[in-house]
Amino acid sequence: MSQRLKTALKLLFTFALLAIVLSQLDLEKFSETLSSMKPTWVLLAFSLQLLTVFPAVQRWRLILRNFEVRMSFVPLLKLAFIGSFFNLFLPTGIGGDFVRAFYLSRDVGRGISSILTTILLERSGGLCALLLIGTISSALSDLEVSGIPAVYLFLILLVGYTLINLLLFLPWIHTQIDLRLKRWKFDSIAAQMEMIYQGLQTLRRDGRTLGGSLLLSLIVQFNSILVMWILAQAIGITASFSTFFIFIPLINLTLMIPLAISGFGLREGAYYLLFSQVGIPAEMSITLSLMSYLVLLLAGFPGALFYTLHKKEQHFTKFSIRAEAP
């Protein structure tokens, strides 16, 4: 399938989802919800969103050290902001990761594949934290999604995540998969799996880094959920605090699916579907969805600034990236 056709299908899917969701809106109530917004709460959410990048950068820095890439904090912070900025406009929430991997690999003289591996491991830690938060929170609640206990959804996702990691982690399973991929001429996929496998083995041998990465991932995910709860207070959503620790992980997982442009339609649909389960009107849930994107957009502005300050072929010439002494 050509790239143009893929983009066209994503656009079609995005507009179809938006049309379905918007058809549920009462425009008068939607306008009232927007006009009742409390700016102080929005500002607080924006400030917390900006701060969330700091533990995320430290997590990436810890993982990079296991790949013998020792970087100071500030250059990685700039790269993280640039990645966040591109995430807002590329088809999925992970598109910006390729951008920051490209710049870091060029500046440290390492292959982009090894840097992408560190980002994949970082993402894996974030996914693990998201699933743990959602599983524990739903286990302590009787909340259901379309008649299905939320805890069952998270348990299925957690089991799937665990099985995939076992396939990558256990030596004998990894060897069998590697042999079959090479036999089927999927050499590039086999090479990527080998790098992820080696990265996992490296992290396993360093319990401090592994534990530190998971702790930082929990902080990052907790903050992202807290941001959404604060935004909900800005428009008077009365759902319980614990509800956000179940719904926001499910929404964030949904946004990883590369079906819509920048998550539009998919994000609004997820907010509407989930928060309607606890009696939140469509006007409020969709407003919350739009506000979440607005806060991410504003928090991504430093990335746009860092990106545009430099020439197209010489990014970070002025803010040179310095490797720390081993």
Summary of the structure (lengths in Angstrom):
residues: 326
radius of gyration: 20.7
end to end distance: 45.8
largest distance: 61.6
contacts: 1038
relative contact order: 0.17
helix: 77%
strand: 2%
